[in-house]
């Protein structure tokens, strides 16, 4: 009689592979909203203004 192969390791490997691919897909989509655009430019301008104000109050010059 031919012995049956144990396919449990194959199934577990497939599940792990799917999980890893899923994580990479989700990590790639995580930063889609950070693409350069109007909201990013306004946020950067607000940060620059706040940073300039902080530097002026501390008398820090570049």
Secondary structure by P-SEA (a helix, b strand, c coil): ccccccaaaaaaaaaaaaaaaaaaaaaaaccccccccaaaaaaaaaaaaaaaaaaaaacccc
